[in-house]
Amino acid sequence: MTQPRLIPANEYRRERWRNGFGWTREILRWPEGGDDWDWRLSIAEIEQDGPFSAFPGVERELVLLHGHGVRLHFDDGEVREVLPPHGRVRFAGERSARGELVDGLTHDFNLMWRRDRIDAEVWHRPLVGSMVLFVEPGERWVVHVLSGHAHATGSDARCDAAASDTLLFPTGSTRARYALDGGGEVLVIRLRTRGD
């Protein structure tokens, strides 16, 4: 049986960044527990200008959720802006980066994955009506509800998610089919184990 799993926003675990310059609300890491994760989802609270923590061997993607945005200044001189409504940037975790707030605190969806283990894709989509997700063996899909609401159905279970909640769609040894419906906006993330 393949069932969607609801991770409500009030269960996200809040902790300081490695370097102390902000807060993170961790949504999920996989495998769960311990520091040797393959991928990790969180919401970064950037409260002041300062350096980003280094994560060697990790790819990162940031998507602006709330606030006026942040500029990332890399040591090689590149500057990337993450601006409203849902600006995004992908970069290597070992790149030295400094965040500069445009105007006050921001909340940013933060996906990190180990590039030697995982391939990841992120899409920003309107949710109008219904869509079907086919999750292949070796994959997990995640839907983070940006606004509105979403309803996920597996083989015999249904999960209802509100804005800021997250849904996890696992698979087993065969392809899993899920239905997703509702109204609003979502981030859809596909995470695939490399080599599968």
Salt bridges, closest charged atoms under 4 A:
GLU15 OE1 - ARG13 NH1 2.62
GLU15 OE2 - ARG40 NH2 3.01
GLU26 OE2 - ARG13 NH2 2.89
GLU26 OE1 - ARG29 NH2 2.75
GLU26 OE1 - ARG40 NE 2.61
GLU32 OE2 - ARG5 NH1 3.10
ASP35 OD1 - ARG29 NH1 3.31
ASP36 OD1 - ARG117 NH2 2.79
ASP38 OD1 - ARG117 NH1 2.70
GLU45 OE1 - ARG14 NH2 2.84
GLU45 OE2 - ARG25 NE 2.99
GLU47 OE2 - ARG16 NH1 2.81
GLU59 OE2 - ARG115 NH2 2.70
GLU61 OE2 - ARG88 NH2 2.73
GLU61 OE1 - ARG90 NE 2.79
ASP76 OD2 - ARG95 NH2 2.78
GLU78 OE2 - ARG80 NH1 3.64
GLU78 OE1 - ARG95 NH2 2.95
GLU81 OE2 - ARG71 NE 2.80
GLU94 OE2 - ARG115 NH2 3.11
GLU100 OE1 - HIS73 NE2 2.66
ASP119 OD1 - ARG194 NE 3.47
GLU121 OE2 - ARG190 NH1 2.88
GLU136 OE2 - ARG175 NE 2.87
GLU139 OE2 - ARG190 NH2 3.07
GLU139 OE2 - ARG192 NH1 3.24
ASP160 OD1 - HIS151 ND1 2.70
ASP160 OD1 - ARG158 NE 3.04
GLU185 OE1 - HIS86 NE2 3.93
GLU185 OE2 - HIS124 NE2 3.00
